[in-house]
Amino acid sequence: QVQLVESGGGLVQAGGSLRLSCTASGFTLDYYAIGWFRPAPGKEREGVSCISPSDNSDGRTFYVDSVKGRFTLFRDNAKNTVLLQMNSLKPENTAVYYCEAHDSCGGNYLPPLVRGQGTQVTVSS
């Protein structure tokens, strides 16, 4: 069965850190762009970060401006997992974070190949 499963969410104080995992089963994660998203006011979703496929895009990473310098996205291919390291968390980072598999990180948003169920991140002030 093709699926993505997120984990690593939780409750943390402002300034703290969490590491979210997006683990694939039924397919090889490294062949796809993996994006992390969260709901946003007035929008269906906000793209937080994305990592390109390793083979044709050198695994480039992209971040929304509000998390640059605090979040890092990287792959652990041995575990078929993409990880989002979240440092210096702020209360406004509170959201359900979910990962999706796409063909690429750029261009207009298209329905994902696969989407996980999400993991809750809560940052207290």
N, C-alpha and C positions, 0 to 999 in steps of 0.2 A: 504494500500500500504506500502510495506517495504522500508524504506529509512532512510538515515542519512543526516542531514543538519548541516553544520558548520556555525558558526558566531563568531564575536568578532575581526576579523582582522581589520587592519587600518594602519594609518601612525603614527609613534612614533619616537622620537629622541633617539639616542643611549643612553643607560643607563635607558631607560624607561621600562614600563611593558605593557603587554596585557594579556588578558585571553580569550582563544579560547574555544568555546563550540561545542560539537558534540552531537546532540540530535536525538534520534531514534524515529521513528513511525512505528507501525505495528509489532514490536517485542520488547522483553525485553532486554535491553542493558547489564544488569548485567550477563547474561548467556554467554556472548561472550568476547573474548579478543578484545580490541579496540586499534588500533595502529594509531599514527599520522605519516604522511609521507610528504616529500617535494621532489621536483626534485633536482638533484645534478649533477654537471659537470661530464660528462663521465659515468654517471649511469642513469638508468631509474628512480630510486627513492632512497631516503635515509630514513631509519627508524629513526625517531626522538625519539619516546617514545612509550611504549606499557604498557597496564595494563591487567593482567590476569583476567579470570573470578573469581568471588568471591567465588563460591561454592567449586571448587576442586583445586584452586591454591591460595587461600587466597588473591586474588587481588594484587599479586606482581606487582611491577612496574620496568620498564627497561628504560634506557636512553642511547642515543649515547653519547660518551665521551665529545663531544664538548658542550653539554648542561647540563651536570651533575652539580648540585649545583645551577643552575639558573632556570631550568624548573621543574615544579611539575605537575604530572598527578594524577587526582583523580576522583572519581565517586560521582554523586549526584543522587542516585537511585530514590528519590522522583520525580525528574524531568526527569528520564530516559535519563540522560545526563552524558557525560564524559567531564571534563574540563582540559585544559592545561594552567597552570599559567606560563607565560613567563616573567622572571625578568632579569634585567641587559642586555637588548637586545643589539645586535651588528649589524652593517650594514650587515655582512655576514649572518645574520639570515633572511634577506629578501628573501621571497619565497611565493608561494602558498602552504598553508598547507591543507592537506585533511586527513580525518579519514576513517578508514576501520574496518569492523568487520571480525574477524577470529575465528577459533576454539581455537587457542593458540598463545602465543607470540613467541615461539621458533621454531626451525627447519627451513627448506628451505621455501622460500617465495612461497605461493600458491595464486591463484586468490582469492580475498576477497569474502565473502558472500554478503557484501554490501559495497559500496563506496560512500562517499559524493562528492559534487561538488567542494569543496575547498573554502578557504577564503584567501585573499591576506594580507600578512604582509609585510610592508615596514618600514625599519629602516633607518633613515637619520643620517648622521655623523655630 
